[in-house]
């Protein structure tokens, strides 16, 4: 059984403990037989199920509300511990509409958030381009004013929920200034003329991914999120919130790997004694437990800081994502090793976790990018203090 003692930490309120308990019960009853063979259907069903059960309500915030990052992290950690695709389905409902929650007008929120929070519509976040992943300021897709409309031209790639989403938050160069100051964010419904899915991408832990192409795709001015030229700020603000939740998902994977390892070393016999009796095995378990707790502290520090009113938690979120995803990879690798040949057998949970974790060290800012962010933030704080 996964450790629950962390819920008594002062980062949390009673409502967070109740949320974690209720979701864990629901996940145990509803996520045991997810068919990963057809990921499009599975994700559609998961979004609908999360919406019907009320969990997707936490993915967005209407006017007058605020995103509760601790709840987002607890939900992602719990879902990831049970099923990686369930975590993905919830996460994209939040990331896909994060810009609408944070920067959308009341009309934009009223049009889309009730649909995504109820599971009736699937959302996506279209930022990455073939030549610009983490280098958002280098985006080349364009949004050109044409009367009362914008014309979108260009490509987005590695877009989660690409091909199944009903609404996309799309970032494009609107030209107000060079570099980061010339980007804007737009709400783009699926199915518009000039908007096509040109490739579905397959990865080691399958989930819906696609390359999108826009060719004179016409959208009204009312699709603009926030101010023209404010797209970079919007993207960074959204990632500031949701980067901590990626760390939480990695933490959920790591907790599950530790549980699977504890079960293995407690029941597997070696020379007439439990595998756990070997001191080297005890060392592995100790390292895994240490990494899990250290990751949890970083994750929920970042979430608590944001919920407590910090304008930005760039450094804290980057630390949480870097440490949690990298160390979860190590925890899961140890779990695979402790399972021996069974650890790489198709259908084993630790083998699934081994595939699930790898992408988290890349998306929403690769590990090396997080190191750059942390270094710059640390230097900036030092120089500011000096």
N, C-alpha and C positions, 0 to 999 in steps of 0.2 A: 504493500500500500504506500502510495506517495506520501512523503513528509508534508505535514500540514502546519507544523509549528511556526513557520514563518508568518502565518496569518496573524499571530499575536504581536508582531513587530509594530512599533508606533507609526509606521507609514500608513496604516490602515484604520478605517472606521468600521463600526459594526456592520454597516450596509455592505462593505466590501467582503467581509467574512461570510455574510449570508449569501451574497452573489456567488462566491467561489463554491460554497457548499451546494447550493441549488443547481448550479451549472454542472458540477461534477456528477451529481445524481442523474441529471438529464442526459449527459453525455454517455454515462454508463449504460443507460437504457436505450439510447437511440443511435449510437455510433459504432456498434459492434460489428456490423455487417455491411459496411460501405463497399460498393463494387467499384474498384479503381480501374477496371478495364475500360470503361467508357467515361472518361473524365468530364466531358461536356455534360452528359446526363447527370453524373454524380454531383457536379457543382451546382447545376440548376436545382436538383433536389435538395442539396444541402442549404442553399440560400433560402429556398422556400421553407424548409424545416426550421432553420434558425429564425426566420421571420415569423412563422406561425407560433413558435414558442416564446417569442418576445425578446430573444437575445440580440437580434439585429437592431433593435431599438437603440442599443448602445453605440452603434456604428456612426451615428450622425447626430448633430445638434441643431435644433431649430433656433430662430431668433429668440434671444433672451435666455437661452440655455448655453451650457459650455460642455465641451467634450471632457469627460472624466478619464484621464489617462490611466489612472490606477485600475479602473474597471476594464478599460481596453486591454491592459497588460494581463490582468487576471484571466480575462476571457481567452485571450490568445494562448497563454500558458496552459490553461486547462484543456482547451480544445486540442492543442498540439500534443499534449500528453496522451490523449485518446486517439486522435486521428489527424494526420498532417493535412489531408485535403479539406477536412472540416475547418481547420485553422485558416487555411488559404481562403476558403469561401467567405468566412467572416471578415478576414483582414482586408480583402479587396472591396467589400462593401464600405469599409471605413476609409481606406486610402482613396478609392475611386471618387468618393464624394467629400473628402476632407476639405477640398478647396471651396465647395459649396457651403459646407458647415461654417468655415472660418471667414469666408469672404463673399459668399453669395448674398444677393438681395433677398428681401422677404419673398418676392415673387418667385425667384429661382429656387429658393428653399422649399416653398410651398408646392412647387411643381414636381420636384424630384425626391426630396428626402422622405416624404410619406411612402413613396413607392419602394425606395431602397431599404428603408428601415422596417418595412413590413415583409420584405422578401419578394415583392411583386416585380421588381426590376433589378437587374444586375448592373454593377458599375465597374468602370476601369479608369486607370490613371495613365495617360499617354504622354510620357515625357522623353523616354530614351529614343535616340535616332541611330542609324547605322554608324555615323562618324562621331557621335557624342553620347557617351554613356554618363559617367559621373561628371563630365565637363558640360554642365547644363548651359552655360553661357555661350557655348559653341554651337548651339542649335541652329539649323538652317531652314527648317520648315517655315513657310511664310503665311502671314495673314494680311491680305491687301484690301484696303477699303475700296468698295465699289458701290457708291451711292449709300443706301441705308444698310448695306450688307458687308460682310467680309468674305473674301475668297481664300480658301485654304489650299495650299499646294505643298506637297512634300511627303515624307515617309516617317513613320514611327515603327520601332521594332522592339522585340522582347516585351510586348505589352500583355501583361497578365489579364485574363478574361477576354483577350482579343478574340473576336469571332462569336462570343456568346453574350457580350455585354449589351445592355439596352441604352446606356449613356456613357460617354467618355469625357473626362476632363483632358483637354488637349492644349498643349503649349506650343506657341508658334511665334516667329519673329514678326512683330508688327511695325518695327522700324522707327520707334520714337528716338532711339539712340543706339550707338553700337554696343555690342557685348550684352552683358546681363540686363542693362536698362532698356533694351529694345524688345523684350519678350512680353507676351500677354497670354492669359489663360482663357479658355472658352469651353462652354458646355456644348457638346456635339452629340445629338442622338444618333443611334445606329440607323442605317438604311437610307441615309441621304444620298441623292445623286452625286457622283464624284467621290464617294467614300467607299473603298473596297478593302476586303481582307485578301492579301495577295499571297500569304504563306502562313501555314500553321506549323509551329516549331515543336519538336519533340525533345524532351530532356530526361535526365536519369530518374527524376521523381516527377512523373507526368502530372501536368496541370495545364489548363488552357493558356496557350501563348500564341501570339500572332504578330506578323508584320502588317501594318496598315498603310494604305496609300490614299492620298487626297489629291484629286485633280480638279481644280476649280470648284471645289466643294463650297457651296454657298450657305452661309449661316447669317442670321440677322444680328444687328448690333446688340440686341438684347441678350445674345449668348455670351457676351464678354463678362468675365468674372472680375470684379473689382475695377481698377483703373487700367486703361491702356498703358502698356509699359511696365505694369506691376507684376508680370508673370513670374519673374525670378523670385521676388519676395514671397509670392504665393507658394511657389514650389518649395522653397526652403522652409517656410512656416509649416507647411503640411508635413514635410519630412522631419522637422523638429519634433512634431507630435508622434508620428507613426514609426520613426526609427527606434524609439524605445520599445514599441510593441513587437518589432522584429526580434529584438533581444529577448523579449518575454517568450516568444514562440520557441526560440532556441533553448531557453531555459526549460520549457515544457518537454522538448525532445530529450534534453539531458536528464531530467527527472525520470522520464520513462525508461531511458537506458540504464540508469542506476537501479531502478526497481527490477528490471529484467536481469541485470547482473547479480543482484542480491538473491533473487530467486534461483538463479543458476548455481551460484557458489554455495548456497545453502543445501541444495538437493543433489548436486552432482557428486558422486563418490570417486575418490582417487586413492587407491591402495587402502580401501576400507574406511576412509575418513572423508568428511565433507571437504570439497575443494577450498572452502574458506579457511581451513586450518593451515594452509600454506601461507607463510609470512609474506611472500611476494604478492600473493593474491590480496592479502589484507592491505598491503601498500597501495595496490591499484584502487581498491575500494575507498581507502582514505583519500587518495588524490581526487577521485571522482566526487566524493561528498564535499570536499573542500571547494572544488570548482563550482559545484552547484550552488552552494551557499554564497560564495563570493559573487557569482553572477546575479543571484537574486538580490543581493544588497545593492549592486549597481543599477539593476533594472528598476527597482522600486524607489531608489533615491531619485532617479531621473523623473519617474512618473510623479512622485510626491512633490518634487520641486515645481514641476509644471502646474500641477493642480493647486499648489500653494500661491500661485500668482506670478511666478517668474516669467518675464517677457520672453526670454529665450533660454533653452536648455541645450544649446548646441554641443557644448563640451560634455555635459553629463550624458546626453543621449548617445553621442559618439563613443564614449567610454563603455557604456552599457552594451551597445551593439558590437563593438570590436571584441570585448572580452567574452561576452556571452556566446557569440557565434563561434569564435575560435575555440573556446574551451569546451563548448558542447561537442564540437567535432572530436576533440580529444577524449571526452567522456564516452561518446558513442563508439569510438575506435577501441577503447579498452573493453567495453561491453562485448563487442564483436570478438575480440581476442579471447575473452573469458568463455565465450561460447564455443570456441574451437571451430571445427568444420561446420557445425550448425549455424554459426554466426554469418556465414555467407550463403546459406541455403535460401533459395527463393521461397518467400512465404513466411520467413521468420521475422519477428518484429524488429530485432536489432538490425537485420539486413535492410529493412524498410527505412528505419531511422538513419542508417548510414547514407542512403540516397537522399532522404528528406533534408538533411542538415546542410548539404554542400552549397546549395544555391543561396542560403541565407548569408553566407560570407561574401556574396557578390552583390545581390540586389539592394536597392536603396542606399548605395554607397559601399563599395568594396572595402575590405579590411584595411588595405594600404591607404585608401582615401581617408578612412576614419583616423588613421595615425597622423596624416597631414592636418586634418581638422583639429585634433587634440593638441598637436604641437603649436599650431597657430593661435588657438584659443588660449593656451597656457602662456605663450610669449606675450600675447596681447594683454592678458591680465597682469603679468609681471610689469610690463612697460607702463600700463595704466596706473598701477600702484606706485611705481617709481616716480 
